[in-house]
Amino acid sequence: MAENNTEVAKVAINDIGTEEDFIKAVDSTIKNFDDGDLVEGTVVKIDHDEVLVDIGYKTEGVIPSRELSIKKDVDPDEVVQVGDQIEALVVTKEDKEGRLILSKKRAQYERAWGDIEKIKESDGVVEGTVIEAVKGGLIVDIGLRGFLPASLVEMRRVRDLSPYIGQKIKAKILELDKNRNNVVLSRRQYLEETQSEVRETFLSQLKKGQIREGVVSSIVNFGAFVDLGGVDGLIHVSELSWKHIDHPSEVVKVGDKVTVEVLDVDLDRERISLSLKATQEDPWQRFARTHVPGQIVKGKVTKIVQFGVFISVEDGIEGLVHISELANRHVENPETVVKPGEEVFVKVIDVDLDRRRISLSLKQANDSVDPASEDFDPALYGMPAEYDEQGNYKYPEGFDPETNEWIAGFEKQREEWEAQYAAAHDLWEQHKEFVAKELENAAASAAEDGQAATKEEKVEEVSNYSSENTSTGTLADSDQLAALRDQLLGKNK
């Protein structure tokens, strides 16, 4: 039997040497590191509570979700993706379960400390995203958790910090203590330094009496701050509205765009005083412009005094019905005629704009309308009626008096005129209903007394806001009112 001399083909060549040499060669391919070292690796798997990273070690490193970011309760998928190259710090090479535990957060923290220390030494600026609002301030992600006190967020104290969450901000470093893991920031210091020159230039260009546009940046008990374009001014609560208000939030809210007038610029103290109401028409001037003696207005009884009744005819505007103008009878006590809060119709007798006083008459308003009549005069109920120098009625723009038709193309003017007419007509109808009820009440009262109601003689002259006789601010006489009515009706053409 022939010998089998077939040789086995070599599949590998030992070019390393002994078995000991081979083990050393394998070990050399594995990274050598200790706890606390920074390592780089590739994300190979993402779970809901951890991330696996290949750093070239015999086992893959594990980063628990809490060690991914300085943000709390983050979703691992929001921080890293499979294939990402990341840096991590070795927490422990082998825990109780034999796992290699890593921390991306702590690696970021170590790197950040070095950078932040350099920035602090050079008096530089850090930039980061606000990730959390905590008691007393904000937490800013600058590679680690920087604390920004609420008092240092803006040039002034900010009460609501929630709008800053998610914003990128710049700040100066006030305190840095690695042992205590303490970093305190100041955005106010950054703003003061960067805005100082801009603010100085802006203030020098700002003049008293200027009208400026701005945005309400914050509201405090004593007023509202307005951003005029990088520089804030204050609208004191007394300059927010022509009427009395208890709190600025009744008039404006943060984010509102407003037009203001500059009242004063204090260059030494760098303070700007503004006024919102100065850019709005004085309600008294508006009332005097839109109401003439003889018109009927609706109002509410606000206060009853010995000499008469105060009536609110518009928001913030009150007029007086003297006791002699309450009814066609002698009145000893105004409360026998009206009650607080009651809505009434009164006639405008006189408007004293300088003294901000309005004289009204309840009895003349009641006498001026017949509940059964259809004779409607819109001018008496607030509809604008203008006359030229010759006393001729000025027809509204777009209306042809010869054809009694509206001209094409003036539809907007027609709508406005018809709306004014409808409002005046509605007020007239309400007035008639009011007078009808007054007459019913008077008849019922007379029936109970067993006598017919008698009409007292009219008082010839009464004081505007006083029971003393004086020529200033007296009511117009009947001839003047008749002439005024004729003019409003267009009879003096």
C-alpha positions, 0 to 999 in steps of 0.5 A: 500500500502506497504511502500518502505524502499529501501535505496540508496547505498552510492557511496562516503564517506565524510572523509574530512569534511565540504565543506570548507575543501573539497575546501582546499583539492582540492587547495592543489593539485594545485602547488603554484608559483609566477612570476619568479619562476622555475617550472618543467613540461611535454610537452603535445603538440607542435605547430609551434609557441608554446609548451604546458606544464603540470606543475600541474596547473589548466591550461597548461602553454604556451611557445612561440617559441621565449622563447624555445631557445637562438637560433633565429628562431628555430623550436619547434620540434627541441628543445623539444618532446612530453613527455619531462620533462623540466624546465621553468620560470614563465613569468606571471601566467595570461596574458590578455587572461588568459594564463599561460606563461612560458619560457624555455630559461629564465629558462636555462638562470637562471641556467646557470648564477649560474653555470657560476658565479662559473666557473668564480670564480674558473677560469675555462673553459666553453664549448658551441656550436657556434650558430651565427656569428655576427659583430665583433665575434661569439655567443656561447651557454653556457646556455646563449648567450656568446660573443666571439670577433673575435680577441680572437677566435684563437692565431691570427686574423681570418677574416672568422668566418663562418667555426666555426658555429656549432663547439663545443669550449672551452673558458675562461670567461673574463667578466661577468655582469648579470645586463647588460646580458653581457658575454665575452669569450676568446678562445685565452686565453684558447689556450694559457694556454693549448698549452703553455707547448705543444708549448714549447716542440714542438718548442724545437724539431723543427730544422732549415732545417727540412721538415714538413707536415702541413695544411694551416690554414689561409691566409694573405696579407704577407703570409700563416700560416701553422698548423704543429700540434697544432703550426702555422708557417708562410710562407712569400709570398716570400717563397711560390713560385719560381715565382713572385706572387701578393697574397698568394691565387695564390699558396695555399688556406685554408685547403691545405696540404703542405710540408714545410722546417723550415727556422728559429725558434725564441724561444724567440718570439715563431715564426716559419718561413717556406718555401714552395718553398724550398721543390720544385725543382728550375725551373731553375735547372729543366730547366737545367736538362731537356734541353741541348744546341741545343734543340728547345723550344717554347716561348713567347716574353715578352720584347723587348730591344735595344740589343735583345728580352727576351723570356719566355720559361717556367713559371718564366724563361726567356732567351735572344735572342741577336739582332745578333741571331734574323734573317739572316740579319742585324737587327737595331730594334728588333721590325721589327722581333718580337712583344710583346706577339708573340709566337716563336721557339728558339734554346737553345744556353747556360744555365748558371745556376749560373747566371740564364741566358739562351742564345737563337737563333731565326735564328738558330731555323729557320735554323734547320728545313725544313718545307718540310722535314720528318726528325724528331729528337725527342731529339731536341724537348725536348724528353729525350735522355741519353747516357752512358760513351761510348756515346752509346744511353741508351734505355728506360727501358723495350725496347729490342733493339735487337728485337725492341719490348717492354717487357711485364710488362713495359706498363707504361714505354711504355705509358710514352715514347710514350707520350713524343714522341708524345709531341716532334713530335707535337712541331716539327710539330708546328715549321715547320708551324712557319718556313713555315709562316716565309719564306712566310712573308720573300718572300712577303717582298722581293717581295715588296722591289723588291729584293731577301732576302740576308743572312748576315754573322753570328756574330762570338761571342756575349754577353749573356745579353750584347752587349759588347764582352766577352768570358763568356756566348758566343754562341756555334760555328757551329762545337760544335753544329754539334757535339752536334746534332750528339750526340743527333742523336746517330751518335757517337755510 
